[in-house]
Amino acid sequence: MKLTLTALFAAALLSACAADSFQRAPMPSQEVEITSPSVARVYLLRMPQHLGTLRTVSVRDNDTEIGRIARSDYLCWERAPGRSVVTLTYEGADVDGGGNQGLIDLQVEAGEVCYYALTIDPDWRKPVVRMLGKEEGKKLLKDMTPAPKL
């Protein structure tokens, strides 16, 4: 009985620590590549890695909150063409690197679809982003889950 209670407590504790993803910005239809030729679509894929499993990364496009992303999830939004700064903030306690930021200098054209892969640098506990080619982005996207709408 004592072992069962300990196992239940440990499971509850671990699930309480799990990072939750959500998306505040409208999620465009995933049935089409882009909803209008007058906008650009951005995908941000949180790549699977052990580091940062219990931490999320919050995402803002200029002053617009896009959402929060956990491991193996993705965010997707459409925006007007032009230049913006996407801010990625690694959430968590300061001692664990919480508050560290990464940036994407985003320059998009109307009708363009961009894919970005997000990882956490193991030494600096900082979000690191690299742009993906269209085919690589589509392939990786198949194994990921969209962040739920909040």
N, C-alpha and C positions, 0 to 999 in steps of 0.2 A: 504494500500500500504506500509506504514511504517513497519507494522508488518511482511509483506511478505519479505521485504528487510532484516529485522533483522534476520528472520529465515534462509534465504539463506546465509547470512554472517556467522551465527553461524554454519550452516552445512558445509560450505567451510572451516571454521577455524578448526572444529573438524576433517574433513577428511585430512586436511594438517598435523595434528598432529599424525595421525594414524601411527603406526609402520609398516614398510615394511620388509618382509622376502625376502631373496634371497639365492640361492646356487651357489657358484662358482665352487666347486669340481664337477666332473662328477656325475650325479645322475644315479646309476645303475638301470637296468630294475626292475620294481616292480612286474613283472609277474613271476619272479623266486625268490626263497629264497636267493640264492647267485649265482653269475655269473660264479664262478670258485672255485674248491676245494682248490686252492692255495692262496686264499685271505680270509680276514675276512670282515664282513659287520657290520657297526655301525649305529644304529638309535638313534637320539636325539630328544625327544618329548617335546615340550614346553607345559606344562600342563596349562589348563585354570585357571586363577585366576585374580581377579580384580587388584591387585598390579602389576604394571609394564605393564599395558595394552598399554600405549603410549611409551614404551621403548622396544628396541630390545636387544638381547644378541648376540654378535659376537663370532664366534667359529673358533678356529685354532687347527689343529692336528699337533703338533710340529711346523714347520715353514710354513705349508700349510694352507691357508685360506680356510675354508670349506664354510662359509656363515654367514648369519645373520638370526636370528629366532625370530618371534613374537608369540604372544599368539595363541595356538591351531594349530600351524604349526609344521612340523618336518623337520629335515635334515637327509639325508641318504648318506653314502659313503662307499666305499670299500678301504681297505688298505692292505699292506703287513703284515703278522703276526709279532708279536713281541711286544715290549713295546714302548709306546709313552706317551706324556703328552698332553691332550686336554685342552686348555685354553678357558674359558668362560668369556667374559667381558660384564658387564651390562652397556649399553650405556645410556648417558644422561648427564645432568648438574651435576657438582660435588656436589652441594647442595642437589640433589636428589639421591645421591649414585652412580652417573655415574663414570665409571672407576673401580668399585669394581670387583674383579675377583673370580672365582671358578675354580677348577681343577679336571680333571679326570685322575687318574693314570691308563692308559689303557694298559692292557696286553691281547692280543688276539692271538688265534691260527688259523691256516689255516682251513677254512671251518666253522668257528664259526660265529654266528650272535648274536650281543649284543644289548640290548635295555636299554636306560637310560631316566629317567623322569627328567625334568628340571623345577624348581620353583624358585621364588625369595623370599629370607628370608625377612619377613616384618620389622624386627628390624634393620638389617644390610644392607639391599638393596644389597644383594650379591646373585649371582646364586648358587643354591644348587642342587646337582644331586644325584639321587639314582638309583642303578641298578635294573632293572625289570626282573622278570622271563620271559621266552620266551612266555608263553601263555598270561600272563598279557600284555606284550608289544604288541603282535599281536592284542589283543582285543582293547586296547587303540588306536592303529594305525588306526583302521577302522573309527574312528570319527575325524580324523585329516587330514590336507591338506599338501602335500609336498610343501616346499618352492620353488617358481618358479626359474627356471634357469636364471642366469644373464649373 
